[in-house]
């Protein structure tokens, strides 16, 4: 497994969202409070900007709520590398540099980004919860993803992921700034998770290393 590639490409990128993340909603509109650490946080924007599921950008998702010097990184599976957008102070004003299409795509529900923050702070994400059945296509290899809806719990039971033998899940830990790996394996004729079924928090993104191309059916109805 190319864990060194995933880490080196982002200079030790990503970070599991703390259990302090909370989601509030009335009908299908709400907000999520996400604590950012000094370093890397693996972030999922699970609230959509306009209900279309496709128009989320660094401006609409983050606004002016980030600390100057913050970098947002998106994983491109095709090239197995990251692209970045930087929130910088330029000519006396804060603005985004390198706002690529890949960054915007990665801010849509069901995708993940790494947020590298120079200091500990809180981020509030606002938008619409996408209800119904959502299909997320996964390629063979590494996919940086999340639940489309702001749901926490067991990846299989609560989030509806159906694993295949050979799948690996990489979760990043804020405190240690390192990955923990969960593998779906065949053990003595039985398919099981090792060391356990991954537990996912609201606002958390993670890597699925898929053994084969597959579709994650993620459903949510309030």
C-alpha positions as a Markdown table, in Angstrom:
| # | Residue | x | y | z |
|---|---|---|---|---|
| 1 | Unk | 0.0 | 0.0 | 0.0 |
| 2 | Unk | 1.4 | 3.4 | -1.0 |
| 3 | Unk | 0.7 | 5.1 | 2.4 |
| 4 | Unk | 4.0 | 7.0 | 1.9 |
| 5 | Unk | 2.7 | 8.4 | -1.3 |
| 6 | Unk | -0.5 | 9.7 | 0.4 |
| 7 | Unk | 1.4 | 11.3 | 3.2 |
| 8 | Unk | 4.4 | 12.7 | 1.2 |
| 9 | Unk | 2.2 | 14.2 | -1.5 |
| 10 | Unk | 0.5 | 16.4 | 1.0 |
| 11 | Unk | 3.4 | 16.8 | 3.4 |
| 12 | Unk | 1.7 | 14.6 | 6.0 |
| 13 | Unk | -1.8 | 15.7 | 4.9 |
| 14 | Unk | -5.2 | 15.2 | 6.4 |
| 15 | Unk | -6.8 | 14.7 | 9.8 |
| 16 | Unk | -9.8 | 12.9 | 11.3 |
| 17 | Unk | -12.5 | 15.3 | 12.5 |
| 18 | Unk | -12.8 | 15.4 | 16.2 |
| 19 | Unk | -15.9 | 13.8 | 17.9 |
| 20 | Unk | -16.7 | 17.4 | 18.9 |
| 21 | Unk | -18.1 | 18.0 | 15.4 |
| 22 | Unk | -21.8 | 18.6 | 15.5 |
| 23 | Unk | -24.5 | 18.8 | 13.0 |
| 24 | Unk | -27.7 | 20.8 | 13.3 |
| 25 | Unk | -30.6 | 20.9 | 10.9 |
| 26 | Unk | -34.2 | 21.9 | 10.5 |
| 27 | Unk | -35.8 | 20.2 | 7.6 |
| 28 | Unk | -32.9 | 20.0 | 5.2 |
| 29 | Unk | -30.9 | 23.2 | 6.0 |
| 30 | Unk | -28.3 | 23.3 | 8.7 |
| 31 | Unk | -24.7 | 23.8 | 9.7 |
| 32 | Unk | -21.8 | 21.8 | 11.0 |
| 33 | Unk | -19.1 | 23.0 | 13.4 |
| 34 | Unk | -15.8 | 21.5 | 12.7 |
| 35 | Unk | -12.7 | 22.0 | 14.9 |
| 36 | Unk | -9.5 | 22.5 | 12.9 |
| 37 | Unk | -6.2 | 21.6 | 14.4 |
| 38 | Unk | -2.8 | 23.2 | 13.9 |
| 39 | Unk | -1.7 | 21.0 | 11.0 |
| 40 | Unk | -3.9 | 18.8 | 8.8 |
| 41 | Unk | -7.6 | 18.0 | 9.0 |
| 42 | Unk | -9.4 | 15.7 | 6.7 |
| 43 | Unk | -12.6 | 17.6 | 6.0 |
| 44 | Unk | -15.9 | 16.7 | 4.3 |
| 45 | Unk | -18.4 | 19.3 | 3.3 |
| 46 | Unk | -21.6 | 17.5 | 3.8 |
| 47 | Unk | -23.9 | 20.5 | 3.4 |
| 48 | Unk | -24.6 | 21.6 | -0.2 |
| 49 | Unk | -24.4 | 25.3 | -1.2 |
| 50 | Unk | -27.6 | 25.4 | -3.4 |
| 51 | Unk | -29.2 | 22.0 | -3.4 |
| 52 | Unk | -27.7 | 21.0 | -6.8 |
| 53 | Unk | -24.8 | 19.0 | -5.3 |
| 54 | Unk | -22.4 | 20.5 | -7.8 |
| 55 | Unk | -21.7 | 24.2 | -7.1 |
| 56 | Unk | -19.6 | 24.1 | -4.0 |
| 57 | Unk | -16.4 | 26.2 | -4.2 |
| 58 | Unk | -13.7 | 27.5 | -1.8 |
| 59 | Unk | -15.6 | 30.8 | -1.7 |
| 60 | Unk | -19.1 | 29.3 | -1.0 |
| 61 | Unk | -17.9 | 26.7 | 1.4 |
| 62 | Unk | -15.2 | 28.5 | 3.4 |
| 63 | Unk | -16.0 | 32.2 | 2.7 |
| 64 | Unk | -13.7 | 34.3 | 4.8 |
| 65 | Unk | -13.7 | 32.0 | 7.8 |
| 66 | Unk | -10.2 | 30.5 | 7.5 |
| 67 | Unk | -7.0 | 31.8 | 9.0 |
| 68 | Unk | -4.6 | 33.5 | 6.6 |
| 69 | Unk | -2.0 | 30.9 | 5.5 |
| 70 | Unk | -4.5 | 28.1 | 5.3 |
| 71 | Unk | -4.1 | 25.6 | 2.4 |
| 72 | Unk | -6.8 | 23.3 | 1.0 |
| 73 | Unk | -5.7 | 20.2 | -0.8 |
| 74 | Unk | -7.8 | 17.9 | -3.1 |
| 75 | Unk | -6.7 | 14.4 | -4.1 |
| 76 | Unk | -6.8 | 13.6 | -7.9 |
| 77 | Unk | -7.2 | 9.9 | -8.2 |
| 78 | Unk | -6.2 | 9.9 | -11.9 |
| 79 | Unk | -2.8 | 11.4 | -11.3 |
| 80 | Unk | -2.4 | 10.1 | -7.7 |
| 81 | Unk | -1.5 | 13.6 | -6.5 |
| 82 | Unk | -2.9 | 16.7 | -4.8 |
| 83 | Unk | -3.9 | 20.1 | -6.1 |
| 84 | Unk | -4.1 | 23.0 | -3.7 |
| 85 | Unk | -5.8 | 26.4 | -3.0 |
| 86 | Unk | -4.2 | 28.9 | -0.7 |
| 87 | Unk | -6.0 | 31.5 | 1.5 |
| 88 | Unk | -3.4 | 34.3 | 1.5 |
| 89 | Unk | -2.9 | 38.0 | 2.3 |
| 90 | Unk | -2.2 | 39.8 | -0.9 |
| 91 | Unk | -1.9 | 43.6 | -1.2 |
| 92 | Unk | -3.6 | 44.1 | 2.1 |
| 93 | Unk | -6.5 | 41.8 | 1.4 |
| 94 | Unk | -7.2 | 38.1 | 2.0 |
| 95 | Unk | -8.0 | 36.1 | -1.1 |
| 96 | Unk | -7.8 | 32.7 | -2.7 |
| 97 | Unk | -5.0 | 31.6 | -4.9 |
| 98 | Unk | -5.0 | 28.6 | -7.2 |
| 99 | Unk | -8.8 | 28.0 | -7.1 |
| 100 | Unk | -8.8 | 25.0 | -9.4 |
| 101 | Unk | -11.8 | 23.1 | -10.7 |
| 102 | Unk | -10.4 | 20.0 | -8.8 |
| 103 | Unk | -10.7 | 21.9 | -5.6 |
| 104 | Unk | -14.3 | 22.8 | -6.3 |
| 105 | Unk | -15.2 | 19.3 | -7.3 |
| 106 | Unk | -13.7 | 18.0 | -4.0 |
| 107 | Unk | -15.9 | 20.3 | -2.0 |
| 108 | Unk | -19.1 | 18.7 | -3.2 |
| 109 | Unk | -20.8 | 16.3 | -0.8 |
| 110 | Unk | -19.3 | 12.9 | -0.8 |
| 111 | Unk | -15.8 | 14.1 | -1.5 |
| 112 | Unk | -12.9 | 15.0 | 0.8 |
| 113 | Unk | -10.2 | 17.7 | 1.2 |
| 114 | Unk | -7.3 | 18.3 | 3.5 |
| 115 | Unk | -7.2 | 21.6 | 5.3 |
| 116 | Unk | -3.8 | 22.6 | 6.5 |
| 117 | Unk | -4.3 | 25.3 | 9.2 |
| 118 | Unk | -1.5 | 27.4 | 10.8 |
| 119 | Unk | -3.4 | 27.5 | 14.0 |
| 120 | Unk | -6.2 | 25.8 | 15.9 |
| 121 | Unk | -9.6 | 27.3 | 15.1 |
| 122 | Unk | -13.2 | 26.4 | 14.4 |
| 123 | Unk | -14.9 | 26.3 | 11.0 |
| 124 | Unk | -18.7 | 26.5 | 10.4 |
| 125 | Unk | -20.1 | 24.9 | 7.3 |
| 126 | Unk | -23.6 | 26.0 | 6.2 |
| 127 | Unk | -25.9 | 24.6 | 3.6 |
| 128 | Unk | -28.5 | 22.0 | 2.5 |
| 129 | Unk | -28.6 | 18.4 | 3.5 |
| 130 | Unk | -28.9 | 16.3 | 0.3 |
| 131 | Unk | -31.6 | 13.8 | 1.1 |
| 132 | Unk | -32.6 | 10.6 | -0.7 |
| 133 | Unk | -30.3 | 7.9 | -2.3 |
| 134 | Unk | -26.9 | 9.2 | -3.4 |
| 135 | Unk | -24.5 | 7.0 | -5.5 |
| 136 | Unk | -20.8 | 7.6 | -5.2 |
| 137 | Unk | -18.6 | 6.0 | -7.8 |
| 138 | Unk | -15.3 | 4.7 | -6.5 |
| 139 | Unk | -12.3 | 3.9 | -8.7 |
| 140 | Unk | -9.9 | 1.0 | -8.2 |
| 141 | Unk | -7.3 | 2.4 | -5.9 |
| 142 | Unk | -7.4 | 5.5 | -3.6 |
| 143 | Unk | -10.6 | 7.5 | -3.3 |
| 144 | Unk | -10.8 | 10.5 | -0.9 |
| 145 | Unk | -14.4 | 10.5 | 0.1 |
| 146 | Unk | -17.0 | 10.9 | 2.8 |
| 147 | Unk | -20.7 | 10.2 | 3.5 |
| 148 | Unk | -22.8 | 12.4 | 1.3 |
| 149 | Unk | -25.1 | 13.2 | 4.2 |
| 150 | Unk | -23.9 | 14.3 | 7.7 |
| 151 | Unk | -24.1 | 10.9 | 9.3 |
| 152 | Unk | -21.8 | 9.4 | 11.9 |
| 153 | Unk | -21.2 | 5.9 | 13.1 |
| 154 | Unk | -20.4 | 2.5 | 11.7 |
| 155 | Unk | -19.2 | 2.8 | 8.1 |
| 156 | Unk | -21.3 | -0.3 | 7.1 |
| 157 | Unk | -24.4 | -0.2 | 9.3 |
| 158 | Unk | -24.9 | 3.6 | 9.6 |
| 159 | Unk | -23.3 | 4.9 | 6.4 |
| 160 | Unk | -24.3 | 2.1 | 4.1 |
| 161 | Unk | -20.9 | 1.1 | 2.7 |
| 162 | Unk | -20.7 | -2.4 | 1.3 |
| 163 | Unk | -17.1 | -3.5 | 1.4 |
| 164 | Unk | -15.3 | -6.0 | -0.9 |
| 165 | Unk | -12.5 | -8.2 | 0.3 |
| 166 | Unk | -9.3 | -6.3 | -0.3 |
| 167 | Unk | -10.7 | -2.9 | 0.5 |
| 168 | Unk | -8.7 | -0.7 | 2.9 |
| 169 | Unk | -9.9 | 2.4 | 4.8 |
| 170 | Unk | -7.4 | 5.0 | 6.0 |
| 171 | Unk | -8.5 | 7.3 | 8.8 |
| 172 | Unk | -6.3 | 10.2 | 9.9 |
| 173 | Unk | -5.9 | 11.1 | 13.5 |
| 174 | Unk | -5.7 | 14.8 | 14.5 |
| 175 | Unk | -3.6 | 14.3 | 17.6 |
| 176 | Unk | -1.0 | 11.9 | 16.2 |
| 177 | Unk | -1.2 | 13.3 | 12.6 |
| 178 | Unk | -1.0 | 9.8 | 11.3 |
| 179 | Unk | -3.2 | 7.2 | 9.6 |
| 180 | Unk | -4.9 | 4.2 | 11.1 |
| 181 | Unk | -5.7 | 1.4 | 8.6 |
| 182 | Unk | -8.7 | -0.8 | 8.5 |
| 183 | Unk | -8.8 | -3.8 | 6.2 |
| 184 | Unk | -11.6 | -6.0 | 4.9 |
| 185 | Unk | -10.1 | -9.4 | 4.7 |
| 186 | Unk | -11.0 | -13.1 | 4.3 |
| 187 | Unk | -10.2 | -14.8 | 7.6 |
| 188 | Unk | -10.6 | -18.6 | 7.6 |
| 189 | Unk | -13.4 | -18.4 | 5.1 |
| 190 | Unk | -15.2 | -15.4 | 6.7 |
| 191 | Unk | -15.1 | -11.8 | 5.5 |
| 192 | Unk | -14.2 | -9.5 | 8.4 |
| 193 | Unk | -12.9 | -6.1 | 9.3 |
| 194 | Unk | -9.4 | -5.9 | 10.8 |
| 195 | Unk | -8.9 | -4.6 | 13.4 |
| 196 | Unk | -12.6 | -3.5 | 13.5 |
| 197 | Unk | -15.3 | -1.7 | 11.5 |
| 198 | Unk | -14.3 | 1.9 | 10.9 |
| 199 | Unk | -16.2 | 4.5 | 12.9 |
| 200 | Unk | -16.8 | 7.8 | 11.0 |
| 201 | Unk | -17.6 | 11.2 | 12.4 |
| 202 | Unk | -19.7 | 14.0 | 10.9 |
| 203 | Unk | -17.6 | 16.2 | 8.7 |
| 204 | Unk | -14.9 | 13.6 | 8.3 |
| 205 | Unk | -13.4 | 12.5 | 5.1 |
| 206 | Unk | -11.1 | 9.4 | 4.6 |
| 207 | Unk | -9.4 | 7.3 | 2.0 |
| 208 | Unk | -11.0 | 4.2 | 0.6 |
| 209 | Unk | -8.5 | 2.0 | -1.2 |
| 210 | Unk | -11.0 | 0.0 | -3.3 |
| 211 | Unk | -9.9 | -3.4 | -4.5 |
| 212 | Unk | -12.1 | -2.9 | -7.6 |
| 213 | Unk | -14.3 | -0.1 | -9.0 |
| 214 | Unk | -17.6 | 0.0 | -7.1 |
| 215 | Unk | -20.5 | 2.2 | -6.1 |
| 216 | Unk | -21.2 | 3.4 | -2.6 |
| 217 | Unk | -25.0 | 3.8 | -2.1 |
| 218 | Unk | -25.4 | 6.4 | 0.6 |
| 219 | Unk | -29.0 | 7.2 | 1.7 |
| 220 | Unk | -30.5 | 9.8 | 4.1 |
| 221 | Unk | -34.0 | 10.8 | 4.7 |
| 222 | Unk | -35.0 | 13.1 | 7.6 |
